[in-house]
Amino acid sequence: MKDESVLGKTIFFAQFVARIQFLSKYLTEHTSS
């Protein structure tokens, strides 16, 4: 069982997706003005 590596990858991926969504939202708000 390698639950720790799977959990680590899941958390890393979740943070990565959140960062991408934040950046895209930030860029859309600031480029539309």
Backbone hydrogen bonds, N-H to C=O, Kabsch-Sander energy under -0.5 kcal/mol:
donor,donor_aa,acceptor,acceptor_aa,energy
6,V,2,K,-1.6
7,L,3,D,-3.0
8,G,4,E,-2.5
9,K,5,S,-2.4
10,T,6,V,-2.4
11,I,7,L,-2.6
12,F,8,G,-2.5
13,F,9,K,-2.7
14,A,10,T,-2.5
15,Q,11,I,-2.5
16,F,12,F,-2.1
17,V,13,F,-2.7
18,A,14,A,-2.4
19,R,15,Q,-2.2
20,I,16,F,-2.2
21,Q,17,V,-2.6
22,F,18,A,-2.3
23,L,19,R,-2.5
24,S,20,I,-2.6
25,K,21,Q,-2.3
26,Y,22,F,-2.5
27,L,23,L,-2.8
28,T,24,S,-2.4
29,E,25,K,-2.1
30,H,26,Y,-1.9
31,T,27,L,-2.0
32,S,28,T,-1.3
